[in-house]
Amino acid sequence: MTLLATSSKERRWPVKVLIYGQSITGSSTLTQMIDKLLRERFPYADLTLENRSIGGFEAPRLVRTAIHDLYPFYPDLLIFHVYGGENTGELERILSNVRRYTTADILIFNHHQNRDQKAVPEFGPKTIRYLAQKYDCELVDVSTQWPRYLQENNFEPGKILRDNVHPNVDGLALLTTFIGRHLQYNPLYSAPSGMSTVRWYEAKRPIEENASDEISFTGEPWRLEPEGVTGESGSSSLKLRFEGNRIELIAAHTKVDKLGSARILIDGKPPSEDLRLYAYTLPSKGPETWFPCIRTIGFQSLPLLEDWTLRITKINADATRIGFRVEGSKTGFDGEGTSTEKFVSRSGRVVIEPRDWMLADIMKVFHQTAPPPVGYEVKWKVLPMFTDRYQAPATSDRGKVYFTNLAQGLSNGVHTVEIVPNGDGPIPVEALQVYRPPMR
């Protein structure tokens, strides 16, 4: 909220917002309403808003897709609602993982009243209230506010629903109003964890104050500029020892036309050599559905930046036994397997657990009478969560904050980053920003 509310024409802070859950949050209308609310209330924020909800995916399923959809996105604000997982632990695991892998603020809301309910069943909402307190989430208590709204307006539950459970346009507007009440900036609220979870390291401080406790320089210090420091020589690098799992470089504004590049080293190595700094996109959807064919695809060897294809070679009538082969656009053919056994590809760049196959469930949920045909393809991509070679960006927009992710997904501990100019032009740096999730 501080980033949103303190953005101005002179300083437009980037803010990433993710809406996540199942069909209640997955509505495109709700997405548009929340987007409109944020942009009207905070017009100067550099807002990125995405909705990666998957309709029909309760917490036991969503906990697996979050590995692809939620944690790599690393939002500043997560707006979240899901059913299920209260008894079996998946709901809590999603929240604990957000606290373990990101520094996101979490806004969570509990369940509204369905058409056939006299009242909202208490167990689910009570569990969400408990977890919101435990994991320091902003709680929108829809379970209390929704029935009160119906009672005060003498409405039947179906008045603001389009079926038994899903809100209609009026219901979504009401939900947006409830959420909007909690998106408030309170400068009097103390946030003792703020400086420890997201920390800003000013690049010119070591030169101006002769300080050596944060950023330091190997060789001669970089050139002092009004908004930061500039380095050009490969014999003089900028170095920072930090604690966290993500680090960004903020470029200083400059009028120089030809800017240079730099090598990035994390703990003395290029970030691309760290297995943890890669992410896979969610596997593609099944036929005539929005469900992914596979919930999670992992890896145990260093990936390449490439596209992957899994092609079905055999499949039985109810899609409970599937034969397949996998191929990477750079790795090439990487092995064959079956859906009933754990698959590890020849290179180790593809790992699929039997429990993550969704094709049999897709047939049941969507009442499909035939499985996908032989030759059906499942696709995903490898995403880099790092920068090996940093290219200083042109910074002509004075109000824009130019962030570059250097590494995301590190172990949440102590690391060292080094920025080594390649000697092909100046590297202006305003600051480094480090993210340290509150849980380990």
C-alpha positions in Angstrom: 0.0 0.0 0.0 2.9 2.3 0.6 4.2 1.7 -2.9 0.8 2.4 -4.4 -0.1 5.4 -2.3 3.3 7.2 -2.4 3.7 6.9 -6.2 3.7 10.3 -7.9 4.5 11.9 -11.3 8.1 12.2 -10.1 8.4 8.6 -8.8 6.1 5.9 -10.2 6.8 2.8 -8.1 6.4 -0.5 -9.8 3.8 -2.7 -8.0 2.9 -6.3 -9.0 -0.5 -7.6 -8.0 -1.6 -11.2 -8.4 -5.2 -12.5 -8.0 -5.1 -16.2 -7.3 -7.5 -18.9 -6.4 -10.3 -20.7 -8.3 -13.4 -19.6 -10.1 -14.6 -17.0 -7.5 -11.4 -15.0 -8.0 -11.0 -16.2 -11.6 -13.8 -14.0 -13.0 -12.5 -11.6 -15.7 -15.2 -9.1 -14.5 -13.7 -9.2 -11.0 -10.3 -8.7 -12.4 -11.4 -5.6 -14.4 -13.2 -4.2 -11.3 -10.1 -4.5 -9.1 -7.8 -3.2 -11.8 -10.1 -0.2 -12.3 -10.3 0.4 -8.5 -6.5 0.4 -8.2 -5.8 2.6 -11.2 -8.4 5.2 -10.2 -7.3 5.3 -6.6 -3.5 5.2 -7.3 -3.1 6.7 -10.8 0.7 7.2 -10.6 1.6 3.6 -9.6 3.4 1.6 -12.3 0.9 -1.3 -11.9 1.1 -4.8 -13.2 -2.0 -6.9 -12.4 -2.5 -10.5 -13.4 -5.1 -13.1 -12.6 -3.8 -16.7 -12.6 -6.7 -18.4 -10.9 -7.8 -21.8 -12.1 -11.5 -22.5 -11.9 -12.4 -25.8 -10.1 -8.9 -26.0 -8.5 -9.4 -26.3 -4.8 -6.4 -25.9 -2.4 -5.3 -29.6 -2.8 -4.9 -29.0 -6.5 -3.8 -25.4 -6.4 -0.9 -26.1 -4.0 0.8 -27.9 -6.9 0.2 -25.3 -9.7 1.3 -22.5 -7.3 4.8 -23.7 -8.0 4.5 -22.5 -11.5 2.0 -19.6 -11.2 2.4 -17.9 -7.8 5.9 -18.1 -6.3 7.8 -17.2 -9.5 5.6 -14.2 -10.1 6.7 -12.9 -6.7 3.9 -10.3 -6.3 4.0 -7.3 -4.0 0.3 -7.9 -3.2 -1.5 -11.3 -3.4 -5.3 -11.2 -3.4 -6.3 -14.7 -2.6 -9.4 -17.0 -2.0 -9.8 -20.7 -2.4 -12.0 -23.5 -1.1 -10.8 -26.7 0.5 -7.5 -27.8 2.2 -8.6 -26.8 5.7 -8.5 -30.3 7.1 -5.7 -31.7 4.9 -3.2 -28.8 5.2 -2.9 -27.5 1.7 -4.5 -24.2 2.4 -2.0 -23.4 5.1 0.8 -24.7 3.0 0.0 -22.2 0.2 0.1 -19.3 2.7 3.3 -20.6 4.5 5.0 -21.0 1.1 4.1 -17.4 0.1 5.8 -16.3 3.3 8.7 -18.7 2.7 9.4 -17.8 -1.0 8.2 -14.2 -1.3 7.8 -10.9 0.6 4.3 -10.4 -0.7 1.6 -8.7 1.3 -1.4 -11.1 1.4 -5.1 -10.1 1.3 -7.2 -13.1 1.8 -11.0 -13.3 1.9 -13.3 -16.1 3.2 -16.5 -17.6 1.8 -19.7 -15.9 0.8 -23.2 -17.3 1.2 -24.5 -19.6 -1.5 -28.0 -19.7 -2.9 -29.0 -22.8 -0.9 -27.4 -21.9 2.4 -29.3 -20.4 5.3 -25.9 -19.2 6.7 -22.3 -19.6 5.8 -20.9 -22.8 7.3 -18.5 -21.7 10.0 -15.6 -24.2 9.7 -14.0 -22.8 6.5 -14.3 -19.1 7.4 -13.0 -19.8 11.0 -10.0 -21.6 9.6 -9.2 -18.7 7.2 -9.5 -16.2 10.1 -7.1 -18.3 12.1 -4.6 -18.6 9.2 -4.9 -14.9 8.4 -3.8 -14.1 12.0 -1.1 -16.7 12.0 0.5 -15.6 8.7 -0.1 -11.9 9.1 -2.7 -11.5 6.2 -5.2 -8.8 5.7 -8.5 -10.5 6.2 -11.6 -9.5 4.3 -14.3 -11.2 6.4 -16.8 -11.8 3.5 -18.5 -14.5 5.5 -19.7 -11.9 7.9 -20.2 -8.9 5.6 -22.0 -10.7 2.8 -25.0 -12.1 4.9 -25.2 -8.7 6.6 -25.6 -7.0 3.3 -28.3 -9.4 2.2 -30.2 -8.9 5.5 -29.9 -5.1 5.5 -31.3 -5.0 1.9 -33.9 -7.8 2.4 -32.3 -9.8 -0.4 -32.4 -13.5 -1.0 -28.9 -15.0 -1.5 -29.7 -15.7 -5.2 -30.2 -11.9 -5.8 -26.5 -11.4 -6.3 -25.5 -14.8 -7.7 -25.6 -16.1 -11.2 -25.9 -19.7 -10.2 -25.7 -21.6 -6.8 -22.3 -20.2 -5.9 -20.8 -17.7 -8.4 -21.5 -14.0 -7.9 -23.2 -12.1 -10.7 -22.1 -8.6 -11.7 -23.7 -7.1 -8.7 -22.2 -9.7 -6.4 -18.7 -9.1 -7.9 -19.2 -5.4 -7.4 -20.0 -6.0 -3.8 -17.0 -8.3 -3.4 -14.8 -5.6 -5.0 -16.2 -3.0 -2.5 -15.3 -5.3 0.4 -11.8 -5.8 -0.9 -11.4 -2.1 -1.6 -12.2 -1.2 2.0 -9.0 -3.0 3.0 -6.7 -1.5 0.4 -5.9 1.5 2.6 -2.7 3.3 3.2 -2.1 4.1 6.9 1.1 6.0 7.5 0.6 5.6 11.2 0.7 1.8 11.1 4.0 0.6 12.3 5.7 -2.0 10.1 8.8 -3.2 12.0 9.3 -6.0 9.5 9.4 -3.7 6.5 13.1 -2.8 6.6 14.1 -6.4 7.2 11.9 -8.0 4.4 12.6 -5.5 1.6 15.7 -3.4 2.0 17.1 -0.6 -0.2 20.9 -0.1 -0.5 21.8 3.3 -1.8 24.8 3.1 -4.2 26.3 6.5 -3.5 26.3 6.2 0.3 29.7 4.4 0.6 31.4 7.3 -1.4 29.6 10.2 0.3 29.9 8.8 3.8 33.1 6.7 3.4 31.0 3.8 4.6 32.0 0.2 4.0 29.3 -1.7 5.9 27.0 -2.2 2.8 27.9 -1.6 -0.8 31.7 -1.6 -1.5 33.9 -1.4 -4.5 36.8 -3.6 -5.5 39.5 -1.3 -6.9 38.7 2.4 -7.3 35.2 3.6 -6.2 32.8 4.3 -9.0 32.2 7.9 -10.1 29.7 9.8 -7.9 26.7 11.2 -9.8 23.7 13.3 -8.5 21.4 10.2 -8.4 23.9 7.4 -7.8 27.2 6.1 -9.0 28.6 5.1 -12.4 31.2 2.5 -13.2 33.0 1.6 -16.5 36.2 -0.2 -15.7 36.2 -4.0 -15.4 38.9 -3.7 -12.8 36.5 -1.9 -10.4 33.3 -3.7 -9.5 30.4 -2.9 -7.2 29.8 -5.5 -4.5 27.2 -6.2 -1.8 26.8 -8.9 0.8 23.1 -9.4 1.5 20.6 -11.7 3.1 17.5 -12.8 1.1 16.3 -14.7 -1.9 16.0 -11.9 -4.5 18.0 -8.9 -5.5 17.2 -6.1 -8.0 19.3 -3.3 -9.6 17.8 0.1 -9.9 19.4 2.1 -12.6 20.2 5.8 -12.0 18.7 8.3 -14.5 21.3 9.6 -17.0 21.4 11.6 -20.2 24.2 9.5 -21.6 23.2 7.9 -25.0 25.6 5.0 -25.2 25.4 2.9 -22.0 27.4 -0.2 -21.2 26.9 -3.7 -19.9 28.1 -5.7 -16.9 28.6 -9.2 -15.8 26.6 -10.3 -12.7 28.1 -12.7 -10.2 26.2 -14.3 -7.3 28.5 -15.9 -4.8 31.3 -15.7 -7.3 29.4 -17.5 -10.2 27.0 -16.4 -13.0 23.4 -16.7 -11.8 22.6 -19.1 -14.6 24.7 -21.8 -12.9 22.2 -21.9 -10.0 19.5 -24.5 -10.4 17.1 -22.6 -8.1 17.0 -19.6 -10.4 14.9 -21.2 -13.1 11.1 -21.6 -13.3 8.8 -23.6 -15.6 5.6 -22.2 -16.9 2.3 -24.0 -16.1 1.9 -26.9 -18.6 -0.7 -26.3 -21.3 -4.4 -27.0 -21.0 -6.2 -30.3 -21.8 -8.6 -30.6 -24.7 -11.7 -28.4 -24.4 -10.9 -27.2 -20.8 -8.9 -24.7 -18.9 -7.4 -27.3 -16.6 -3.7 -28.0 -17.2 -2.8 -31.5 -18.4 -0.3 -31.8 -15.6 -0.3 -29.8 -12.4 3.5 -29.7 -11.8 6.6 -30.4 -13.8 9.9 -30.3 -11.9 13.6 -30.7 -12.7 16.7 -32.0 -10.9 19.4 -30.9 -13.3 20.3 -27.5 -14.6 17.8 -26.4 -17.2 18.4 -24.8 -20.5 16.3 -21.8 -21.7 14.1 -23.7 -24.1 10.6 -24.9 -25.0 9.4 -28.4 -24.0 6.9 -30.7 -25.6 5.4 -33.9 -24.2 3.7 -36.0 -26.8 1.2 -38.8 -25.9 2.2 -42.1 -27.6 -0.4 -44.4 -25.9 -3.5 -43.8 -23.8 -6.3 -46.0 -22.5 -10.0 -45.2 -22.6 -10.3 -43.4 -19.3 -6.8 -41.7 -19.5 -5.6 -43.5 -16.4 -2.6 -45.0 -18.2 -0.6 -42.8 -20.6 2.5 -43.4 -22.5 4.5 -40.4 -23.6 7.9 -39.0 -24.8 9.5 -35.6 -24.0 11.6 -33.4 -26.2 13.3 -30.0 -25.5 13.9 -27.5 -28.2 17.6 -27.5 -27.3 18.0 -30.8 -25.3 16.3 -32.8 -28.0 14.7 -36.2 -27.3 14.9 -36.8 -23.6 13.1 -40.1 -22.8 9.9 -42.0 -22.6 7.6 -42.8 -19.7 4.2 -43.7 -18.4 1.8 -41.7 -16.2 1.6 -44.5 -13.5 5.3 -44.2 -12.6 7.5 -41.3 -11.6 9.3 -40.0 -14.7 12.8 -38.5 -14.7 14.1 -37.6 -18.1 17.5 -38.6 -19.4 18.9 -35.2 -18.7 17.1 -34.7 -15.4 15.4 -31.6 -16.8 11.9 -33.1 -16.6 10.4 -34.8 -13.5 6.7 -35.8 -13.5 5.0 -37.4 -10.5 2.1 -39.7 -11.2 -0.3 -37.7 -8.9 0.1 -34.6 -11.1 -1.5 -36.0 -14.2 -4.9 -34.4 -14.8 -6.3 -36.0 -18.0 -8.4 -38.6 -16.1 -9.8 -35.9 -13.9 -10.5 -33.7 -16.9 -12.6 -36.5 -18.5 -14.6 -37.0 -15.2 -15.1 -33.3 -14.4 -16.1 -32.2 -17.9 -17.9 -35.4 -18.8 -15.7 -36.2 -21.8 -16.4 -39.6 -23.4 -13.0 -40.0 -25.1 -9.4 -39.3 -24.0 -7.1 -37.0 -25.9 -5.8 -38.7 -29.1 -2.4 -40.2 -29.5 -0.1 -37.4 -30.7 -1.7 -34.9 -28.3 0.9 -32.4 -27.0 1.6 -30.8 -23.7 3.9 -27.8 -23.8 5.8 -25.6 -21.3 8.7 -23.1 -21.3 11.7 -22.5 -19.1 11.9 -19.0 -17.7 15.1 -17.4 -16.4 14.8 -15.7 -13.0 18.2 -14.1 -13.3 20.4 -11.8 -15.3 23.9 -13.0 -16.3 24.6 -9.9 -18.5 23.2 -6.6 -17.4 22.6 -4.0 -20.0 22.1 -0.6 -18.6 18.7 0.7 -19.8 18.0 4.1 -21.4 16.3 6.1 -18.6 14.6 8.9 -20.6 11.4 8.8 -18.4 12.3 10.7 -15.3 9.3 9.4 -13.4 9.9 5.7 -14.1 11.8 3.5 -11.7 14.0 1.2 -13.8 14.3 -2.2 -12.0 16.2 -5.2 -13.3 15.9 -8.6 -11.5 19.5 -9.9 -11.0 18.5 -13.1 -9.2 15.3 -14.6 -7.7 14.8 -17.9 -6.0 18.1 -18.0 -4.1 18.2 -19.8 -0.8 16.9 -17.4 1.8 20.3 -16.7 3.4 23.5 -14.8 3.0 24.8 -14.1 -0.5 27.2 -11.8 -2.3 26.4 -10.0 -5.6 29.1 -8.4 -7.8 28.5 -6.1 -10.7 31.5 -6.1 -13.0 31.5 -3.6 -15.9 32.5 -5.0 -19.3 34.2 -1.8 -20.3 31.8 -1.0 -23.2 30.2 2.0 -21.6 29.0 3.5 -18.3 26.8 1.6 -15.8 24.7 4.0 -13.7 23.4 2.5 -10.5 21.0 4.2 -8.0 20.5 1.4 -5.6 20.2 -2.4 -5.0 17.0 -3.7 -3.5 17.0 -7.0 -1.6 14.0 -9.2 -0.6 14.1 -11.4 2.4 11.0 -13.6 3.0 10.0 -13.6 6.7 9.9 -17.5 6.9 12.7 -20.0 6.2 
